[in-house]
């Protein structure tokens, strides 16, 4: 797998490889077997990572040195294409390393991760700061001869050049050393932050000791809590794990206000407990180092540096967008809270709605206002049936066919694999790995990974992608029932996977999801719309006992309630996005608690809601640089998503073949071979309009 961004964000120092042991290390070996080779998960051991990484780093650096010192004048083939071909061993090992880090973390692996993270950073800087290598790239970037290359080749030169510059290739040697030292320290801090957060999530839970502690919980939530307690070998009836997939259903349905408060408390205080896993000092150090790095690279703030390769470009543009949506969302929350408070008062509650009450009373309002109870819908939302529904949508939109296979190794018994092909031509396009369940050692949330990018530099290379979730297993041999929100997340992450599976480019660094961060969420957010289409609901939203589809009357109620809760979800997410941007626009040392309070107070944050990610647990921005000063991307992409969906609704509907064809040709298949603004205009015929988002959320449109 080739990922240019991975190369630029990783790092190194020179290592002496042990020539006697390395050839026997399975991690170093090429992937073999069907589909152009697959990871040999049945052969890997944690103890193999360090020597394999050291070998791969040295091999990659030797390859880079050979390119940099080539006596021949730089050409696309001997410089850019050569870099694309370099580091194949490193790519494979990095992929497996990332899988272990996210899905199979253990004390043994964590120790290796702490040791290797700064070495990855040194490795990256060794490449980024190679003066001879950059000179060759810069020569090609400025060459008139390069204009004769294909558009994709020109784009790849541009990508290498701009990333070298962003990482400090034009700095003097003293400043390069400073940046490298900062990157090395940041790598260690990112790992510490992630491991602290994982420890908080794994070691904290709410015990359910009596029958009354289960009051209000749907049957499948009860069973999951009982199973969780058994897995943890606890001497109690059940427990609620400290992950979103366990906490949110409990907050929604538990009638026990005291236990809701406990569950809410452990969730929002992850990384903020003043213990060995406290993240406050770590994140302050990260922010200080990012500020220093940005100034060395010639930017006023880290936010300006971060956005220099995004669609938004300017931090102020992101603030303007977020604030334009913020006020309507806050007003909607006030209206919703007023309705909830009426119920509390009518029940004689004698308390003001608190954050641990919000979901519980929102559910009561939903039921009263729309005659819609999540528990009425959930029996129709079987995880496996919805997975089949996603496959069907992919077939309708992009002519993809999924066939489960068992002839490739997996890293855990929960993981299953599907061969993906074009149903018109029969041609295999890739593999899709699915890891749906929560477990010890697996980080929370849901995500997509590319194990290998599609390319055809030296023949067709099939992509391998995965979707990973954290659904809670219930009783054995019973279907997993999920919420509507979880079903939307399932479709969202599958949208990322389709972005990878539909890739049709030549060079791996431009393939699939290798696009600007504030564009990459667009295809995934767009795919969420198909969950609610009648075709999916009628075929795949089937009652787990009767097999009957969702009744039309219930579908109608779902549609009427479609915008219910938009105020909550918008405020929850944008508050995190605004905090993220303002943190990275700051240039002085901050106190996390004071900064969070003062910023939210200035925004008039509703007291009944907390940020989706409080600062000490904000893994998106402190476990790496991926979403730092970039969490706004979800809203930015949602503007594009809402506008794109209207291309379907203005046409023949969700399954309009002509619109789907344009979507494939202009968005899903092109990767980063074209500027993303131009790619969207090719699809829509114009730039996106933000009015579509306001219509989608039923917010007022300012004229």
Secondary structure, DSSP 4 states (H G I P E B T S, - for coil): ---HHHHHH---------HHHHTT-TTTSPPBSSTT-B--TTT--GGGHHHHHHHHHHHHHHHHHHHHT-SSPP-IIIIIIHHHHTTHHHHHHHHHHHHHHHHS--HHHHHHHHHHHHHHHHHHHHHHT-HHHHHHHHHHHH-SGGGGS-HHHHHHHHHHHHHHHHTTTTS-HHHHHHHHHHHHHHHHHHHHHHHHHHHHHHH-EEEE-SGGGGTT--HHHHHHHHHHHHHTT-SSSEEEESSHHHHHHHHHH---HHHHHHHHHHHHTTT-SSSTT--HHHHHHHHHHHHHHHHHTT-SSHHHHHGGGSSS-SHHHHHHHHHHHHHHHHHHHHHHHHHHHHHHHHTT--S---HHHHHHHHHHHHHHHH---HHHHHTT-BHHHHHHHHHHHHHHHH-EEEEEE-SS--SSTT-EEEEEEETTT--EEEEEEEEEE--TT--SS-EEEEEE--B-TTS-B-EEEEEEEEEPP-STTSPPB--HHHHHHHHHHHHHHHHHHT---SSGGGSTT-S-HHHHHHHHHHHGGGGGSHHHHHHH-B-TTT-PBPPHHHHHHHHHTTTTTHHHHHHHHHHHHHHHHHHHH--S---HHHHHHHHHHHTT--TT---SS-GGG-HHHHSSSTTTTTTTHHHHHHHHHHHHHHHHHTTT-TT-HHHHHHHIIIIITTTTSS-HHHHHHHHHSS---THHHHHHTTPPPP-
